[in-house]
Amino acid sequence: MPAEPLLALSGVTKAFGGLTVVQDVGFDLPRGGRLGLIGPNGAGKTTVFNLISGVYPIDAGEIRLDGQPISRLPPRARVRAGIARSFQNIRLMPHLSAVENVMLGQHARAAGLGALLTPIAWMPRGRWRREAEELLAAAGLDIDPGEVVANLPYGIRKKIEVVRALAARPKLLMLDEPAAGLNPAETAELARFLREIAAAGTTLLVVEHDMGFVNEVCDRVVVLNFGRKIFEGSMAGARADTTVREAYLGAEAADAA
Ligand SMILES: Nc1ncnc2c1ncn2[C@@H]1O[C@H](COP(=O)(O)OP(=O)(O)OP(=O)(O)O)[C@@H](O)[C@H]1O
């Protein structure tokens, strides 16, 4: 019998005010897999993330994590079940330090998403702080961990957000446009870090427009267009697929020319 996928979507559908933005989407993400969710602007990628993490309820279909249906669980319970994510726009606590932001991620491990809203003054210092500092260092972040996040450059803040999500030790790490706004060196470094995380066992689901980055990080892609899955397979397969080229990658290649 094939191993149970870590994440399984089937028939997932969502409409906003009569407009169906995700239609009958299904895919499996095996444990340890690195799946890229790609497609043109407005294709429904972030909405799929929001449906998996529980920001919105699904209208139809099912989402399973580790074989258990999670579609009807509140976001906090999904965090406890092992899902962590980053957002398209950075959502760090700007007035806290880098290490304190990562500690909030560690706290979410035990307490769920609501922990991100609680004061951290009470949190145990020693061991957790050391672990948070180690995570920042492992991510190749050469910063003073005590630096207030608002004072740090954008590329660094983006990476701290990934580290914070990782600090929850999720089974599934979902990253929404992690490379957006990064320079080529930062992008390459982030790809290296994500491959390392994946090699250590974390399953990745990544929404990203930088196809070079997706190619570096992901072992498979699902392509969405107008809320529907139009392709699933390798990046090379996606590049060669006529439907995908017409919907997305052709335009991307023309933009790059
Ligand atoms: N809360 C909402 N209410 C109404 N419409 C929404 C809502 N969230 C998303 N949409 C619509 O759903 C569609 C899909 O949006 P979504 O953000 O999921 O696309 P995307 O593929 O992530 O795009 P991008 O690459 O630009 O981030 C868009 O038409 C968007 O306007």
The ligand as an SDF file (V2000), in Angstrom:
LIG
                    3D

 31 33  0  0  0  0  0  0  0  0999 V2000
  -11.3380   37.4710    0.7990 N   0  0  0  0  0  0  0  0  0  0  0  0
  -11.6210   37.5750   -0.5090 C   0  0  0  0  0  0  0  0  0  0  0  0
  -12.7790   38.1130   -0.9200 N   0  0  0  0  0  0  0  0  0  0  0  0
  -13.0810   38.2040   -2.2440 C   0  0  0  0  0  0  0  0  0  0  0  0
  -12.2600   37.7860   -3.2210 N   0  0  0  0  0  0  0  0  0  0  0  0
  -11.0850   37.2430   -2.8670 C   0  0  0  0  0  0  0  0  0  0  0  0
  -10.6960   37.1180   -1.5120 C   0  0  0  0  0  0  0  0  0  0  0  0
   -9.4730   36.5400   -1.4600 N   0  0  0  0  0  0  0  0  0  0  0  0
   -9.1210   36.3270   -2.7450 C   0  0  0  0  0  0  0  0  0  0  0  0
  -10.0850   36.7560   -3.5940 N   0  0  0  0  0  0  0  0  0  0  0  0
  -10.0730   36.6680   -5.0570 C   0  0  0  0  0  0  0  0  0  0  0  0
   -9.7480   35.3500   -5.3890 O   0  0  0  0  0  0  0  0  0  0  0  0
   -8.9570   35.3100   -6.5730 C   0  0  0  0  0  0  0  0  0  0  0  0
   -7.7140   34.5250   -6.3160 C   0  0  0  0  0  0  0  0  0  0  0  0
   -6.8590   35.2970   -5.4560 O   0  0  0  0  0  0  0  0  0  0  0  0
   -5.5230   34.7340   -4.8250 P   0  0  0  0  0  0  0  0  0  0  0  0
   -4.9400   35.8150   -3.9670 O   0  0  0  0  0  0  0  0  0  0  0  0
   -5.7960   33.4190   -4.2030 O   0  0  0  0  0  0  0  0  0  0  0  0
   -4.6380   34.5280   -6.1250 O   0  0  0  0  0  0  0  0  0  0  0  0
   -3.0880   34.2280   -6.2340 P   0  0  0  0  0  0  0  0  0  0  0  0
   -2.9490   33.1410   -7.2220 O   0  0  0  0  0  0  0  0  0  0  0  0
   -2.4980   34.0240   -4.8900 O   0  0  0  0  0  0  0  0  0  0  0  0
   -2.5540   35.5770   -6.8830 O   0  0  0  0  0  0  0  0  0  0  0  0
   -1.1400   36.3470   -6.6950 P   0  0  0  0  0  0  0  0  0  0  0  0
   -0.1250   35.5590   -7.4530 O   0  0  0  0  0  0  0  0  0  0  0  0
   -1.4140   37.6710   -7.3590 O   0  0  0  0  0  0  0  0  0  0  0  0
   -0.8710   36.4610   -5.2360 O   0  0  0  0  0  0  0  0  0  0  0  0
   -8.7190   36.7510   -6.9940 C   0  0  0  0  0  0  0  0  0  0  0  0
   -9.6500   37.0770   -7.9720 O   0  0  0  0  0  0  0  0  0  0  0  0
   -8.9800   37.5100   -5.7040 C   0  0  0  0  0  0  0  0  0  0  0  0
   -9.4310   38.8120   -5.9800 O   0  0  0  0  0  0  0  0  0  0  0  0
  1  2  1  0
  2  3  1  0
  2  7  2  0
  3  4  2  0
  4  5  1  0
  5  6  2  0
  6  7  1  0
  6 10  1  0
  7  8  1  0
  8  9  2  0
  9 10  1  0
 10 11  1  0
 11 12  1  0
 11 30  1  0
 12 13  1  0
 13 14  1  0
 13 28  1  0
 14 15  1  0
 15 16  1  0
 16 17  2  0
 16 18  1  0
 16 19  1  0
 19 20  1  0
 20 21  2  0
 20 22  1  0
 20 23  1  0
 23 24  1  0
 24 25  2  0
 24 26  1  0
 24 27  1  0
 28 29  1  0
 28 30  1  0
 30 31  1  0
M  END
$$$$
